[in-house]
Amino acid sequence: MQASRTPPGVGVMPLTTEPTKRYGTPLGPIYTIIYSVIIFLLVLVGIYYVLTGKGSRVDFGWFFLATSPYMWALTGVGLAISLSVVGAAWGIYTTGVSINGGGVKAPRIKTKNLISIIFCEAVAIYGIIMAIVISTNISEVNMSTLTNIEKIQDNYSAGFKMFGAGLTVGICNLACGICVGIVGSGAALADAADSTLFVKILIIEIFGSAIGLFGLIVSILQTTGAGMSSD
Amino acid sequence: MSDLPEASGVQPVSSNELLEYYLNPLMQQSSESAVLFLQDKLHVDDFTKFADVYSLDSSGGAFKNIKRFMEEHFSLELPQIENPLQAIDKLKSSFAGALHTATSLSDVEKLDLAPNKKFLLIVELTPSARVGDKEQAITLNDAFVGSICRHLQKRGIKYTAMFTGKSTAENEANEVETFSGRHLLETAETKNGTFMNVSGSIFVFLRDVTVHLQAEDTHIIINATVTEESADKSDAGNSTAIVQLDLSGVSQNTTGDYTVQILFNTTHEGDRWTIQNILLSVNGPASGAFNGTLENARLQTGDIDLVVPILYSYHCSSMKLYVDNIRDESLKSFKHTFVELDGFQMQPFNIQGNAFFNAQDCVGFFTRGIWMGIFTSIILLSILMFGTLMVLNLSTPDRFDDPKGKTIVIAQTED
């Protein structure tokens, strides 16, 4: 999962990239076996249910209504902040590594390229803002004493909306962070080679940063109607 | 007494061994009588706790007199005996001389004990429960033992004394020899259920109905009987069906007959049928705060999934339905009233082949809590998995590694 941009074999010395001795069990086949077993079991259970006429027992509607709306809401809040932070962190580490490396030979790039870091950090800020905004909609309701069907539906839909909002902003910011990070890393190295390139490359970064903002806007639209209330 | 076998603490001495190896040899020595001091509960731990065993020159703590007697004369300690009472009973029955029992010193003084006549004296010591504190009881009994022994000494009687308990600790069951046997033919009686067939279009199966009626402070338990005609007033239809169970019941704490009616309103739309609501009516003699009628009380169905796929029957092994006093304010006085249906199965629509079809059970595969836990666990475990994979992919910089080049030598500098 590391972004490796330099082709192997190019460098000061020709090196073997594979270790000369492989020991232990190889990981690739193990992952394949685990995934296949899990998928096989799921398919087997599914086919059993379908072929014995019990397909209706696999009831997702019951699952969505039986699980508490708080699980969905709080998972949404958690995903909002955590996925955004993952994106920001990934971006910062990608850019930061390049700035550190390029800054050895061209120290002038240090200050200008902090803009890339700031773009990545903004993604994390979007995440925490949305987490706080989403969590303000959560309030304590005793679902078992509600009698008004409208209120019950509102509470359930609030839970799902908050989950959707959190997931939206989280995944958008994750992608945005990675994008800005890789572009920023390239910008730092280009700037180190030729300082006129930086401003043009910054435009690419701005486009990349806009997609995080899109996620934020859509997430706000999703949470506007969400409200938990009792009778 | 020196020829008696030593007992190890590991294997408890069984009552037969006690009789054979210890008591009988003692009794057979000609001129010695025996005095048995029976404490109700005695355990080795009592000696550890109350006999002051950890100081070098202790006098025996609560067991002062007993310790002194054991040290001054021949003594033998048997740490674990199984069921000494049995051995003592056998000894009592086979004893040749006089048999006396006593509970206090005055009883012993009244006894006619001659030095040359063999006798067996059984002294019952005060139970520790009567005194309260175990240590106090032991101290009292020890003083009592001391006084009796001194009294017998004064009379010049040669005797062997035995201090034992009837059972060990408080919470250990007595070893009672009974043969419980195998009760193969006596199985728990399972009540058979009643199958009700309403004109071939509604099938109901029910084993038992109990109504716990709670009106303010009055608590009436009604056991209703289910007959094959109980569901006869049900109304079958294509899109709605009302399953009506009319049961008569008696209560344990009041006299008179009660009629219990349970109504299931079911509707059938498309590919499913639903139990919309369940109503309870109870009529009977008034008693206490219950005025005799409970009319059409809605029952709370809460968590139960009452939407059943078409062709399926609904089954619930034990269905406990409380009165819905949240949605129906008029039932507040009947709070905590519930009906318990045992072994209930119902199919009001689309009966095929004159039998119940597959049942949807009120107990699901996983509970909602398990599903919520699985969902959250999957999220967290996938986070862990991705994190671990990323960390495993980290590598140290190896661009400038040259396995065949010079190794770096860092000179040691004097600091």
Interface residues (C-beta under 8 A of the other chain):
Chain A: M1 Q2 G11 V12 M13 L15 G53 K54 S56 R57 D59 W62 F63 A66 T67 S68 M71 T75 L79 S82 S144 T145 T147
Chain B: D271 R272 G302 D303 D305 P309 Y312 I326 R327 N358 Q360 G364 F365 R368 W371 M372 F375 T376 I379 I383 L389 M390 N393 L394 S395 D398 R399 F400 D401 D402
